[in-house]
Amino acid sequence: MTGEETEISGMLRIAAPKDLAVVRKGLRDVASTMGFNVVDSTRIVTAAVEIARNIIHYAGSGELIWREVKNEKRKGLRLEFVDQGPGIGDPALAMTPGYSTSGGLGMGLPGVKRLADEMEVRSGIGKGTTVLITQWLVP
């Protein structure tokens, strides 16, 4: 995206269930500072906690990097989750509602996609996983 500038940014390490509360509070504060309404803040936080939970469960640890993004029409919040875990062999399949490798309901990644304005998953077996989520402020 052209015209991006970073003004608000930060990073959190994700390695244990207690870190989910830190992610929740930290992103709620960032979203509020940026001017997101309660509904959109809740969407961002819910999506982020789901991805953070996946990092702990599947990879053991990782990072959340957030930053404000802007283009000529709007500004938003981009979340980048990075881990060095085993990776996802077929990210498209993992995005299918009901698909699970752990016996769960298979609604985690598809649910995140429904909550976020934009979502991208980059992964491969033995290559870790990066998930990018962007939420735009409604003008």
N, CA, C and O atoms as CSV, one atom per row, in Angstrom:
chain,resi,resn,atom,element,x,y,z
A,1,MET,N,N,0.849,-1.172,0.000
A,1,MET,CA,C,0.000,0.000,0.000
A,1,MET,C,C,0.894,1.235,0.000
A,1,MET,O,O,1.835,1.320,0.789
A,2,THR,N,N,0.613,2.166,-0.857
A,2,THR,CA,C,1.436,3.372,-0.909
A,2,THR,C,C,0.919,4.410,0.068
A,2,THR,O,O,-0.256,4.414,0.434
A,3,GLY,N,N,1.796,5.268,0.473
A,3,GLY,CA,C,1.420,6.356,1.347
A,3,GLY,C,C,1.331,5.980,2.821
A,3,GLY,O,O,0.806,6.756,3.619
A,4,GLU,N,N,1.828,4.813,3.196
A,4,GLU,CA,C,1.746,4.396,4.590
A,4,GLU,C,C,2.755,5.143,5.448
A,4,GLU,O,O,3.880,5.406,5.024
A,5,GLU,N,N,2.334,5.479,6.656
A,5,GLU,CA,C,3.211,6.083,7.639
A,5,GLU,C,C,2.938,5.417,8.975
A,5,GLU,O,O,1.793,5.089,9.285
A,6,THR,N,N,3.959,5.220,9.748
A,6,THR,CA,C,3.776,4.611,11.052
A,6,THR,C,C,3.883,5.679,12.126
A,6,THR,O,O,4.871,6.412,12.187
A,7,GLU,N,N,2.862,5.765,12.976
A,7,GLU,CA,C,2.878,6.698,14.093
A,7,GLU,C,C,2.756,5.950,15.413
A,7,GLU,O,O,3.488,6.233,16.361
A,8,ILE,N,N,1.838,5.004,15.473
A,8,ILE,CA,C,1.632,4.202,16.676
A,8,ILE,C,C,2.119,2.798,16.361
A,8,ILE,O,O,1.711,2.210,15.359
A,9,SER,N,N,2.990,2.254,17.210
A,9,SER,CA,C,3.484,0.905,16.962
A,9,SER,C,C,3.959,0.290,18.272
A,9,SER,O,O,4.172,0.985,19.266
A,10,GLY,N,N,4.118,-1.015,18.248
A,10,GLY,CA,C,4.610,-1.711,19.424
A,10,GLY,C,C,4.736,-3.197,19.161
A,10,GLY,O,O,4.396,-3.686,18.084
A,11,MET,N,N,5.231,-3.907,20.163
A,11,MET,CA,C,5.447,-5.338,20.038
A,11,MET,C,C,5.198,-6.003,21.379
A,11,MET,O,O,5.529,-5.462,22.434
A,12,LEU,N,N,4.609,-7.188,21.315
A,12,LEU,CA,C,4.406,-8.014,22.502
A,12,LEU,C,C,4.875,-9.425,22.202
A,12,LEU,O,O,4.627,-9.956,21.119
A,13,ARG,N,N,5.542,-10.016,23.148
A,13,ARG,CA,C,5.952,-11.416,23.054
A,13,ARG,C,C,4.781,-12.262,23.532
A,13,ARG,O,O,4.127,-11.927,24.520
A,14,ILE,N,N,4.519,-13.356,22.830
A,14,ILE,CA,C,3.432,-14.272,23.179
A,14,ILE,C,C,4.050,-15.638,23.441
A,14,ILE,O,O,4.595,-16.262,22.531
A,15,ALA,N,N,3.967,-16.107,24.696
A,15,ALA,CA,C,4.604,-17.381,25.025
A,15,ALA,C,C,3.835,-18.206,26.060
A,15,ALA,O,O,4.154,-19.375,26.275
A,16,ALA,N,N,2.837,-17.617,26.696
A,16,ALA,CA,C,2.123,-18.326,27.765
A,16,ALA,C,C,0.691,-17.805,27.832
A,16,ALA,O,O,0.419,-16.686,27.396
A,17,PRO,N,N,-0.222,-18.601,28.371
A,17,PRO,CA,C,-1.620,-18.152,28.463
A,17,PRO,C,C,-1.795,-16.792,29.143
A,17,PRO,O,O,-2.713,-16.050,28.793
A,18,LYS,N,N,-0.937,-16.453,30.104
A,18,LYS,CA,C,-1.059,-15.146,30.771
A,18,LYS,C,C,-0.830,-13.989,29.798
A,18,LYS,O,O,-1.283,-12.871,30.042
A,19,ASP,N,N,-0.130,-14.258,28.702
A,19,ASP,CA,C,0.121,-13.212,27.712
A,19,ASP,C,C,-1.143,-12.802,26.964
A,19,ASP,O,O,-1.191,-11.719,26.381
A,20,LEU,N,N,-2.169,-13.655,26.974
A,20,LEU,CA,C,-3.426,-13.317,26.304
A,20,LEU,C,C,-4.065,-12.090,26.942
A,20,LEU,O,O,-4.632,-11.250,26.243
A,21,ALA,N,N,-3.976,-11.983,28.266
A,21,ALA,CA,C,-4.523,-10.811,28.954
A,21,ALA,C,C,-3.748,-9.553,28.584
A,21,ALA,O,O,-4.332,-8.475,28.472
A,22,VAL,N,N,-2.447,-9.680,28.396
A,22,VAL,CA,C,-1.616,-8.537,28.008
A,22,VAL,C,C,-1.984,-8.089,26.592
A,22,VAL,O,O,-2.094,-6.893,26.322
A,23,VAL,N,N,-2.173,-9.050,25.698
A,23,VAL,CA,C,-2.600,-8.737,24.326
A,23,VAL,C,C,-3.952,-8.026,24.370
A,23,VAL,O,O,-4.140,-6.995,23.724
A,24,ARG,N,N,-4.881,-8.579,25.127
A,24,ARG,CA,C,-6.238,-8.030,25.220
A,24,ARG,C,C,-6.206,-6.577,25.704
A,24,ARG,O,O,-6.799,-5.701,25.074
A,25,LYS,N,N,-5.523,-6.324,26.808
A,25,LYS,CA,C,-5.485,-4.971,27.364
A,25,LYS,C,C,-4.696,-4.017,26.469
A,25,LYS,O,O,-5.120,-2.889,26.214
A,26,GLY,N,N,-3.552,-4.484,26.002
A,26,GLY,CA,C,-2.710,-3.632,25.167
A,26,GLY,C,C,-3.414,-3.167,23.899
A,26,GLY,O,O,-3.369,-1.986,23.552
A,27,LEU,N,N,-4.066,-4.102,23.210
A,27,LEU,CA,C,-4.736,-3.718,21.966
A,27,LEU,C,C,-6.003,-2.915,22.217
A,27,LEU,O,O,-6.367,-2.062,21.407
A,28,ARG,N,N,-6.674,-3.177,23.323
A,28,ARG,CA,C,-7.851,-2.366,23.653
A,28,ARG,C,C,-7.406,-0.905,23.851
A,28,ARG,O,O,-8.074,0.017,23.384
A,29,ASP,N,N,-6.288,-0.703,24.538
A,29,ASP,CA,C,-5.763,0.647,24.757
A,29,ASP,C,C,-5.341,1.303,23.442
A,29,ASP,O,O,-5.642,2.473,23.207
A,30,VAL,N,N,-4.643,0.550,22.584
A,30,VAL,CA,C,-4.199,1.090,21.286
A,30,VAL,C,C,-5.402,1.476,20.434
A,30,VAL,O,O,-5.435,2.562,19.855
A,31,ALA,N,N,-6.386,0.588,20.357
A,31,ALA,CA,C,-7.571,0.858,19.539
A,31,ALA,C,C,-8.320,2.093,20.054
A,31,ALA,O,O,-8.793,2.911,19.266
A,32,SER,N,N,-8.422,2.219,21.350
A,32,SER,CA,C,-9.089,3.381,21.940
A,32,SER,C,C,-8.328,4.660,21.611
A,32,SER,O,O,-8.929,5.663,21.227
A,33,THR,N,N,-7.010,4.626,21.760
A,33,THR,CA,C,-6.170,5.785,21.452
A,33,THR,C,C,-6.334,6.212,19.991
A,33,THR,O,O,-6.325,7.402,19.679
A,34,MET,N,N,-6.484,5.230,19.106
A,34,MET,CA,C,-6.609,5.533,17.679
A,34,MET,C,C,-8.003,6.019,17.294
A,34,MET,O,O,-8.190,6.548,16.199
A,35,GLY,N,N,-8.989,5.845,18.184
A,35,GLY,CA,C,-10.330,6.318,17.892
A,35,GLY,C,C,-11.307,5.256,17.425
A,35,GLY,O,O,-12.386,5.591,16.936
A,36,PHE,N,N,-10.960,3.987,17.562
A,36,PHE,CA,C,-11.897,2.924,17.206
A,36,PHE,C,C,-13.061,2.924,18.172
A,36,PHE,O,O,-12.879,3.165,19.365
A,37,ASN,N,N,-14.257,2.656,17.670
A,37,ASN,CA,C,-15.418,2.560,18.548
A,37,ASN,C,C,-15.379,1.230,19.310
A,37,ASN,O,O,-14.527,0.383,19.041
A,38,VAL,N,N,-16.293,1.053,20.249
A,38,VAL,CA,C,-16.292,-0.132,21.110
A,38,VAL,C,C,-16.460,-1.415,20.291
A,38,VAL,O,O,-15.784,-2.408,20.558
A,39,VAL,N,N,-17.342,-1.402,19.309
A,39,VAL,CA,C,-17.591,-2.600,18.505
A,39,VAL,C,C,-16.341,-2.991,17.728
A,39,VAL,O,O,-15.942,-4.155,17.754
A,40,ASP,N,N,-15.720,-2.045,17.041
A,40,ASP,CA,C,-14.522,-2.364,16.262
A,40,ASP,C,C,-13.341,-2.714,17.157
A,40,ASP,O,O,-12.528,-3.565,16.795
A,41,SER,N,N,-13.230,-2.074,18.318
A,41,SER,CA,C,-12.184,-2.442,19.274
A,41,SER,C,C,-12.356,-3.884,19.721
A,41,SER,O,O,-11.382,-4.630,19.820
A,42,THR,N,N,-13.586,-4.271,19.989
A,42,THR,CA,C,-13.867,-5.641,20.413
A,42,THR,C,C,-13.538,-6.631,19.301
A,42,THR,O,O,-13.012,-7.711,19.572
A,43,ARG,N,N,-13.838,-6.281,18.072
A,43,ARG,CA,C,-13.504,-7.151,16.930
A,43,ARG,C,C,-11.988,-7.343,16.835
A,43,ARG,O,O,-11.514,-8.464,16.652
A,44,ILE,N,N,-11.235,-6.257,16.958
A,44,ILE,CA,C,-9.774,-6.329,16.880
A,44,ILE,C,C,-9.226,-7.205,18.001
A,44,ILE,O,O,-8.410,-8.094,17.757
A,45,VAL,N,N,-9.666,-6.956,19.209
A,45,VAL,CA,C,-9.161,-7.688,20.371
A,45,VAL,C,C,-9.529,-9.169,20.275
A,45,VAL,O,O,-8.694,-10.027,20.559
A,46,THR,N,N,-10.760,-9.479,19.882
A,46,THR,CA,C,-11.187,-10.868,19.766
A,46,THR,C,C,-10.357,-11.613,18.733
A,46,THR,O,O,-9.914,-12.734,18.982
A,47,ALA,N,N,-10.144,-11.000,17.579
A,47,ALA,CA,C,-9.330,-11.618,16.529
A,47,ALA,C,C,-7.898,-11.827,17.013
A,47,ALA,O,O,-7.313,-12.887,16.791
A,48,ALA,N,N,-7.340,-10.830,17.665
A,48,ALA,CA,C,-5.955,-10.914,18.129
A,48,ALA,C,C,-5.764,-12.003,19.172
A,48,ALA,O,O,-4.777,-12.739,19.127
A,49,VAL,N,N,-6.686,-12.112,20.099
A,49,VAL,CA,C,-6.564,-13.125,21.144
A,49,VAL,C,C,-6.670,-14.525,20.533
A,49,VAL,O,O,-5.981,-15.442,20.980
A,50,GLU,N,N,-7.507,-14.699,19.538
A,50,GLU,CA,C,-7.615,-16.008,18.874
A,50,GLU,C,C,-6.293,-16.391,18.205
A,50,GLU,O,O,-5.837,-17.526,18.344
A,51,ILE,N,N,-5.679,-15.461,17.488
A,51,ILE,CA,C,-4.404,-15.760,16.839
A,51,ILE,C,C,-3.318,-15.990,17.890
A,51,ILE,O,O,-2.502,-16.900,17.744
A,52,ALA,N,N,-3.299,-15.183,18.937
A,52,ALA,CA,C,-2.310,-15.368,20.013
A,52,ALA,C,C,-2.475,-16.739,20.668
A,52,ALA,O,O,-1.489,-17.411,20.975
A,53,ARG,N,N,-3.718,-17.146,20.879
A,53,ARG,CA,C,-3.995,-18.474,21.454
A,53,ARG,C,C,-3.457,-19.568,20.520
A,53,ARG,O,O,-2.878,-20.551,20.984
A,54,ASN,N,N,-3.647,-19.398,19.217
A,54,ASN,CA,C,-3.116,-20.367,18.248
A,54,ASN,C,C,-1.593,-20.434,18.308
A,54,ASN,O,O,-1.014,-21.516,18.209
A,55,ILE,N,N,-0.945,-19.286,18.468
A,55,ILE,CA,C,0.516,-19.265,18.569
A,55,ILE,C,C,0.967,-20.101,19.759
A,55,ILE,O,O,1.872,-20.927,19.631
A,56,ILE,N,N,0.346,-19.895,20.906
A,56,ILE,CA,C,0.722,-20.647,22.108
A,56,ILE,C,C,0.481,-22.135,21.899
A,56,ILE,O,O,1.332,-22.960,22.232
A,57,HIS,N,N,-0.679,-22.476,21.348
A,57,HIS,CA,C,-1.065,-23.882,21.192
A,57,HIS,C,C,-0.210,-24.619,20.156
A,57,HIS,O,O,0.249,-25.732,20.408
A,58,TYR,N,N,0.002,-24.001,18.996
A,58,TYR,CA,C,0.658,-24.694,17.888
A,58,TYR,C,C,2.152,-24.431,17.782
A,58,TYR,O,O,2.905,-25.319,17.381
A,59,ALA,N,N,2.595,-23.225,18.134
A,59,ALA,CA,C,4.008,-22.869,17.938
A,59,ALA,C,C,4.781,-22.747,19.245
A,59,ALA,O,O,6.010,-22.820,19.244
A,60,GLY,N,N,4.088,-22.563,20.344
A,60,GLY,CA,C,4.762,-22.395,21.629
A,60,GLY,C,C,5.020,-20.947,21.978
A,60,GLY,O,O,4.822,-20.538,23.123
A,61,SER,N,N,5.460,-20.163,21.003
A,61,SER,CA,C,5.718,-18.743,21.252
A,61,SER,C,C,5.785,-17.991,19.928
A,61,SER,O,O,5.909,-18.582,18.856
A,62,GLY,N,N,5.698,-16.679,20.040
A,62,GLY,CA,C,5.773,-15.824,18.854
A,62,GLY,C,C,5.681,-14.374,19.276
A,62,GLY,O,O,5.862,-14.045,20.448
A,63,GLU,N,N,5.401,-13.511,18.320
A,63,GLU,CA,C,5.321,-12.078,18.572
A,63,GLU,C,C,4.103,-11.480,17.898
A,63,GLU,O,O,3.646,-11.951,16.857
A,64,LEU,N,N,3.589,-10.432,18.517
A,64,LEU,CA,C,2.586,-9.572,17.914
A,64,LEU,C,C,3.239,-8.212,17.720
A,64,LEU,O,O,3.732,-7.602,18.669
A,65,ILE,N,N,3.235,-7.751,16.487
A,65,ILE,CA,C,3.750,-6.417,16.165
A,65,ILE,C,C,2.565,-5.622,15.629
A,65,ILE,O,O,1.900,-6.063,14.691
A,66,TRP,N,N,2.293,-4.453,16.213
A,66,TRP,CA,C,1.201,-3.645,15.704
A,66,TRP,C,C,1.722,-2.307,15.272
A,66,TRP,O,O,2.733,-1.811,15.771
A,67,ARG,N,N,0.993,-1.721,14.312
A,67,ARG,CA,C,1.353,-0.388,13.855
A,67,ARG,C,C,0.151,0.280,13.198
A,67,ARG,O,O,-0.703,-0.366,12.591
A,68,GLU,N,N,0.124,1.572,13.343
A,68,GLU,CA,C,-0.881,2.369,12.658
A,68,GLU,C,C,-0.474,2.444,11.193
A,68,GLU,O,O,0.700,2.636,10.878
A,69,VAL,N,N,-1.444,2.292,10.301
A,69,VAL,CA,C,-1.183,2.430,8.866
A,69,VAL,C,C,-2.118,3.493,8.308
A,69,VAL,O,O,-3.243,3.668,8.776
A,70,LYS,N,N,-1.631,4.189,7.309
A,70,LYS,CA,C,-2.419,5.240,6.675
A,70,LYS,C,C,-2.242,5.141,5.169
A,70,LYS,O,O,-1.186,4.751,4.671
A,71,ASN,N,N,-3.281,5.497,4.470
A,71,ASN,CA,C,-3.153,5.740,3.044
A,71,ASN,C,C,-3.875,7.045,2.743
A,71,ASN,O,O,-4.274,7.753,3.667
A,72,GLU,N,N,-4.047,7.370,1.497
A,72,GLU,CA,C,-4.626,8.667,1.165
A,72,GLU,C,C,-6.083,8.823,1.603
A,72,GLU,O,O,-6.592,9.943,1.661
A,73,LYS,N,N,-6.767,7.701,1.914
A,73,LYS,CA,C,-8.184,7.777,2.257
A,73,LYS,C,C,-8.513,7.493,3.719
A,73,LYS,O,O,-9.537,7.957,4.220
A,74,ARG,N,N,-7.665,6.743,4.404
A,74,ARG,CA,C,-8.046,6.307,5.750
A,74,ARG,C,C,-6.834,5.864,6.559
A,74,ARG,O,O,-5.717,5.760,6.051
A,75,LYS,N,N,-7.098,5.608,7.843
A,75,LYS,CA,C,-6.056,5.044,8.686
A,75,LYS,C,C,-6.623,3.813,9.373
A,75,LYS,O,O,-7.836,3.644,9.495
A,76,GLY,N,N,-5.713,2.965,9.815
A,76,GLY,CA,C,-6.143,1.733,10.459
A,76,GLY,C,C,-5.055,1.162,11.338
A,76,GLY,O,O,-4.013,1.776,11.565
A,77,LEU,N,N,-5.330,-0.027,11.822
A,77,LEU,CA,C,-4.407,-0.737,12.699
A,77,LEU,C,C,-4.052,-2.060,12.054
A,77,LEU,O,O,-4.935,-2.853,11.729
A,78,ARG,N,N,-2.766,-2.302,11.867
A,78,ARG,CA,C,-2.296,-3.565,11.292
A,78,ARG,C,C,-1.607,-4.371,12.385
A,78,ARG,O,O,-0.721,-3.878,13.082
A,79,LEU,N,N,-2.035,-5.614,12.514
A,79,LEU,CA,C,-1.454,-6.551,13.467
A,79,LEU,C,C,-0.710,-7.615,12.689
A,79,LEU,O,O,-1.243,-8.188,11.738
A,80,GLU,N,N,0.521,-7.879,13.094
A,80,GLU,CA,C,1.332,-8.916,12.456
A,80,GLU,C,C,1.747,-9.909,13.533
A,80,GLU,O,O,2.467,-9.566,14.471
A,81,PHE,N,N,1.285,-11.137,13.384
A,81,PHE,CA,C,1.615,-12.213,14.308
A,81,PHE,C,C,2.640,-13.102,13.623
A,81,PHE,O,O,2.414,-13.563,12.504
A,82,VAL,N,N,3.769,-13.346,14.287
A,82,VAL,CA,C,4.854,-14.123,13.691
A,82,VAL,C,C,5.285,-15.210,14.658
A,82,VAL,O,O,5.504,-14.949,15.841
A,83,ASP,N,N,5.406,-16.429,14.153
A,83,ASP,CA,C,5.951,-17.511,14.974
A,83,ASP,C,C,6.897,-18.358,14.131
A,83,ASP,O,O,6.887,-18.292,12.902
A,84,GLN,N,N,7.699,-19.142,14.807
A,84,GLN,CA,C,8.642,-20.051,14.158
A,84,GLN,C,C,8.224,-21.495,14.399
A,84,GLN,O,O,9.068,-22.388,14.478
A,85,GLY,N,N,6.928,-21.720,14.514
A,85,GLY,CA,C,6.391,-23.048,14.779
A,85,GLY,C,C,6.459,-23.949,13.568
A,85,GLY,O,O,7.170,-23.659,12.607
A,86,PRO,N,N,5.709,-25.056,13.614
A,86,PRO,CA,C,5.776,-26.057,12.550
A,86,PRO,C,C,5.167,-25.604,11.233
A,86,PRO,O,O,5.406,-26.226,10.198
A,87,GLY,N,N,4.391,-24.538,11.253
A,87,GLY,CA,C,3.790,-24.024,10.027
A,87,GLY,C,C,2.490,-24.726,9.680
A,87,GLY,O,O,2.126,-25.740,10.276
A,88,ILE,N,N,1.807,-24.164,8.708
A,88,ILE,CA,C,0.537,-24.693,8.218
A,88,ILE,C,C,0.778,-25.183,6.792
A,88,ILE,O,O,1.182,-24.409,5.925
A,89,GLY,N,N,0.532,-26.452,6.555
A,89,GLY,CA,C,0.784,-27.022,5.235
A,89,GLY,C,C,-0.090,-26.449,4.142
A,89,GLY,O,O,0.377,-26.246,3.021
A,90,ASP,N,N,-1.348,-26.184,4.446
A,90,ASP,CA,C,-2.288,-25.664,3.465
A,90,ASP,C,C,-3.103,-24.540,4.119
A,90,ASP,O,O,-4.181,-24.789,4.659
A,91,PRO,N,N,-2.589,-23.305,4.071
A,91,PRO,CA,C,-3.299,-22.197,4.715
A,91,PRO,C,C,-4.739,-22.026,4.222
A,91,PRO,O,O,-5.618,-21.684,5.013
A,92,ALA,N,N,-4.992,-22.255,2.944
A,92,ALA,CA,C,-6.359,-22.111,2.422
A,92,ALA,C,C,-7.290,-23.127,3.092
A,92,ALA,O,O,-8.416,-22.785,3.456
A,93,LEU,N,N,-6.836,-24.358,3.256
A,93,LEU,CA,C,-7.635,-25.376,3.928
A,93,LEU,C,C,-7.871,-24.994,5.393
A,93,LEU,O,O,-8.964,-25.195,5.922
A,94,ALA,N,N,-6.845,-24.445,6.043
A,94,ALA,CA,C,-6.972,-24.029,7.441
A,94,ALA,C,C,-8.003,-22.915,7.609
A,94,ALA,O,O,-8.531,-22.726,8.705
A,95,MET,N,N,-8.295,-22.181,6.542
A,95,MET,CA,C,-9.278,-21.105,6.587
A,95,MET,C,C,-10.703,-21.613,6.349
A,95,MET,O,O,-11.655,-20.833,6.392
A,96,THR,N,N,-10.852,-22.911,6.100
A,96,THR,CA,C,-12.167,-23.507,5.851
A,96,THR,C,C,-12.890,-23.735,7.173
A,96,THR,O,O,-12.356,-24.406,8.056
A,97,PRO,N,N,-14.106,-23.183,7.327
A,97,PRO,CA,C,-14.855,-23.420,8.564
A,97,PRO,C,C,-15.032,-24.920,8.824
A,97,PRO,O,O,-15.432,-25.678,7.941
A,98,GLY,N,N,-14.728,-25.319,10.044
A,98,GLY,CA,C,-14.871,-26.717,10.436
A,98,GLY,C,C,-13.600,-27.531,10.325
A,98,GLY,O,O,-13.534,-28.636,10.862
A,99,TYR,N,N,-12.573,-27.009,9.632
A,99,TYR,CA,C,-11.320,-27.738,9.502
A,99,TYR,C,C,-10.478,-27.538,10.761
A,99,TYR,O,O,-10.276,-26.409,11.209
A,100,SER,N,N,-9.993,-28.636,11.324
A,100,SER,CA,C,-9.168,-28.558,12.522
A,100,SER,C,C,-8.146,-29.691,12.517
A,100,SER,O,O,-8.457,-30.818,12.131
A,101,THR,N,N,-6.943,-29.387,12.942
A,101,THR,CA,C,-5.923,-30.430,13.106
A,101,THR,C,C,-5.813,-30.863,14.557
A,101,THR,O,O,-5.084,-31.802,14.877
A,102,SER,N,N,-6.545,-30.174,15.444
A,102,SER,CA,C,-6.408,-30.465,16.871
A,102,SER,C,C,-7.696,-30.973,17.517
A,102,SER,O,O,-7.777,-31.088,18.740
A,103,GLY,N,N,-8.696,-31.273,16.698
A,103,GLY,CA,C,-9.951,-31.767,17.252
A,103,GLY,C,C,-10.893,-30.676,17.721
A,103,GLY,O,O,-11.932,-30.976,18.308
A,104,GLY,N,N,-10.557,-29.412,17.475
A,104,GLY,CA,C,-11.431,-28.305,17.857
A,104,GLY,C,C,-12.555,-28.121,16.851
A,104,GLY,O,O,-12.759,-28.957,15.972
A,105,LEU,N,N,-13.276,-27.028,16.987
A,105,LEU,CA,C,-14.403,-26.749,16.106
A,105,LEU,C,C,-13.984,-26.240,14.729
A,105,LEU,O,O,-14.790,-26.238,13.799
A,106,GLY,N,N,-12.733,-25.812,14.592
A,106,GLY,CA,C,-12.273,-25.318,13.303
A,106,GLY,C,C,-12.870,-23.969,12.936
A,106,GLY,O,O,-13.085,-23.681,11.759
A,107,MET,N,N,-13.136,-23.145,13.935
A,107,MET,CA,C,-13.730,-21.833,13.674
A,107,MET,C,C,-12.766,-20.688,13.968
A,107,MET,O,O,-13.125,-19.526,13.781
A,108,GLY,N,N,-11.549,-20.991,14.425
A,108,GLY,CA,C,-10.605,-19.951,14.821
A,108,GLY,C,C,-10.198,-19.034,13.688
A,108,GLY,O,O,-10.548,-17.854,13.702
A,109,LEU,N,N,-9.467,-19.541,12.708
A,109,LEU,CA,C,-9.017,-18.696,11.596
A,109,LEU,C,C,-10.181,-18.169,10.754
A,109,LEU,O,O,-10.175,-16.992,10.395
A,110,PRO,N,N,-11.185,-19.001,10.424
A,110,PRO,CA,C,-12.324,-18.442,9.689
A,110,PRO,C,C,-13.048,-17.349,10.485
A,110,PRO,O,O,-13.536,-16.380,9.903
A,111,GLY,N,N,-13.116,-17.501,11.789
A,111,GLY,CA,C,-13.734,-16.482,12.630
A,111,GLY,C,C,-12.953,-15.184,12.615
A,111,GLY,O,O,-13.535,-14.100,12.561
A,112,VAL,N,N,-11.618,-15.297,12.664
A,112,VAL,CA,C,-10.762,-14.105,12.596
A,112,VAL,C,C,-10.977,-13.388,11.270
A,112,VAL,O,O,-11.057,-12.161,11.222
A,113,LYS,N,N,-11.071,-14.165,10.193
A,113,LYS,CA,C,-11.273,-13.558,8.873
A,113,LYS,C,C,-12.588,-12.772,8.818
A,113,LYS,O,O,-12.657,-11.716,8.189
A,114,ARG,N,N,-13.627,-13.288,9.476
A,114,ARG,CA,C,-14.916,-12.580,9.509
A,114,ARG,C,C,-14.838,-11.305,10.350
A,114,ARG,O,O,-15.541,-10.335,10.066
A,115,LEU,N,N,-13.999,-11.297,11.371
A,115,LEU,CA,C,-13.884,-10.132,12.256
A,115,LEU,C,C,-13.046,-9.010,11.660
A,115,LEU,O,O,-13.323,-7.836,11.901
A,116,ALA,N,N,-12.034,-9.357,10.890
A,116,ALA,CA,C,-11.074,-8.372,10.377
A,116,ALA,C,C,-11.507,-7.829,9.022
A,116,ALA,O,O,-12.185,-8.516,8.257
A,117,ASP,N,N,-11.114,-6.590,8.729
A,117,ASP,CA,C,-11.351,-6.032,7.400
A,117,ASP,C,C,-10.474,-6.725,6.362
A,117,ASP,O,O,-10.916,-6.979,5.242
A,118,GLU,N,N,-9.237,-7.029,6.734
A,118,GLU,CA,C,-8.303,-7.711,5.835
A,118,GLU,C,C,-7.526,-8.742,6.642
A,118,GLU,O,O,-7.203,-8.518,7.809
A,119,MET,N,N,-7.228,-9.877,6.007
A,119,MET,CA,C,-6.443,-10.917,6.674
A,119,MET,C,C,-5.626,-11.661,5.638
A,119,MET,O,O,-6.099,-11.952,4.539
A,120,GLU,N,N,-4.391,-11.964,6.007
A,120,GLU,CA,C,-3.500,-12.736,5.138
A,120,GLU,C,C,-2.732,-13.719,6.010
A,120,GLU,O,O,-2.239,-13.363,7.080
A,121,VAL,N,N,-2.636,-14.961,5.542
A,121,VAL,CA,C,-1.873,-15.994,6.247
A,121,VAL,C,C,-0.754,-16.453,5.331
A,121,VAL,O,O,-0.988,-16.866,4.195
A,122,ARG,N,N,0.478,-16.373,5.848
A,122,ARG,CA,C,1.661,-16.869,5.127
A,122,ARG,C,C,2.275,-17.971,5.967
A,122,ARG,O,O,2.642,-17.745,7.120
A,123,SER,N,N,2.391,-19.163,5.396
A,123,SER,CA,C,2.918,-20.266,6.179
A,123,SER,C,C,3.334,-21.409,5.267
A,123,SER,O,O,2.946,-21.474,4.101
A,124,GLY,N,N,4.119,-22.291,5.819
A,124,GLY,CA,C,4.521,-23.512,5.151
A,124,GLY,C,C,5.128,-24.443,6.171
A,124,GLY,O,O,5.659,-24.002,7.190
A,125,ILE,N,N,5.051,-25.718,5.900
A,125,ILE,CA,C,5.597,-26.705,6.831
A,125,ILE,C,C,7.071,-26.388,7.094
A,125,ILE,O,O,7.864,-26.240,6.164
A,126,GLY,N,N,7.421,-26.287,8.382
A,126,GLY,CA,C,8.792,-26.010,8.795
A,126,GLY,C,C,9.221,-24.565,8.628
A,126,GLY,O,O,10.388,-24.243,8.850
A,127,LYS,N,N,8.295,-23.677,8.239
A,127,LYS,CA,C,8.651,-22.284,7.970
A,127,LYS,C,C,7.981,-21.290,8.908
A,127,LYS,O,O,8.128,-20.080,8.735
A,128,GLY,N,N,7.246,-21.787,9.898
A,128,GLY,CA,C,6.538,-20.870,10.786
A,128,GLY,C,C,5.335,-20.266,10.095
A,128,GLY,O,O,4.991,-20.630,8.970
A,129,THR,N,N,4.705,-19.340,10.786
A,129,THR,CA,C,3.477,-18.722,10.265
A,129,THR,C,C,3.484,-17.233,10.568
A,129,THR,O,O,3.902,-16.803,11.643
A,130,THR,N,N,3.019,-16.462,9.613
A,130,THR,CA,C,2.776,-15.031,9.791
A,130,THR,C,C,1.327,-14.769,9.427
A,130,THR,O,O,0.868,-15.158,8.353
A,131,VAL,N,N,0.609,-14.111,10.322
A,131,VAL,CA,C,-0.779,-13.715,10.052
A,131,VAL,C,C,-0.839,-12.202,10.149
A,131,VAL,O,O,-0.427,-11.615,11.150
A,132,LEU,N,N,-1.351,-11.581,9.111
A,132,LEU,CA,C,-1.534,-10.126,9.067
A,132,LEU,C,C,-3.025,-9.826,9.124
A,132,LEU,O,O,-3.814,-10.394,8.369
A,133,ILE,N,N,-3.398,-8.933,10.020
A,133,ILE,CA,C,-4.781,-8.491,10.153
A,133,ILE,C,C,-4.786,-6.975,10.098
A,133,ILE,O,O,-3.974,-6.320,10.752
A,134,THR,N,N,-5.700,-6.418,9.318
A,134,THR,CA,C,-5.850,-4.969,9.280
A,134,THR,C,C,-7.299,-4.619,9.562
A,134,THR,O,O,-8.224,-5.219,9.015
A,135,GLN,N,N,-7.473,-3.630,10.433
A,135,GLN,CA,C,-8.797,-3.087,10.732
A,135,GLN,C,C,-8.745,-1.604,10.410
A,135,GLN,O,O,-7.881,-0.887,10.915
A,136,TRP,N,N,-9.667,-1.137,9.569
A,136,TRP,CA,C,-9.701,0.273,9.165
A,136,TRP,C,C,-10.685,1.042,10.021
A,136,TRP,O,O,-11.750,0.534,10.373
A,137,LEU,N,N,-10.323,2.261,10.349
A,137,LEU,CA,C,-11.231,3.166,11.045
A,137,LEU,C,C,-12.327,3.598,10.087
A,137,LEU,O,O,-12.054,3.930,8.933
A,138,VAL,N,N,-13.552,3.594,10.554
A,138,VAL,CA,C,-14.666,4.068,9.722
A,138,VAL,C,C,-14.661,5.589,9.791
A,138,VAL,O,O,-14.715,6.168,10.875
A,139,PRO,N,N,-14.596,6.238,8.617
A,139,PRO,CA,C,-14.539,7.710,8.620
A,139,PRO,C,C,-15.796,8.344,9.163
A,139,PRO,O,O,-15.892,9.569,9.227
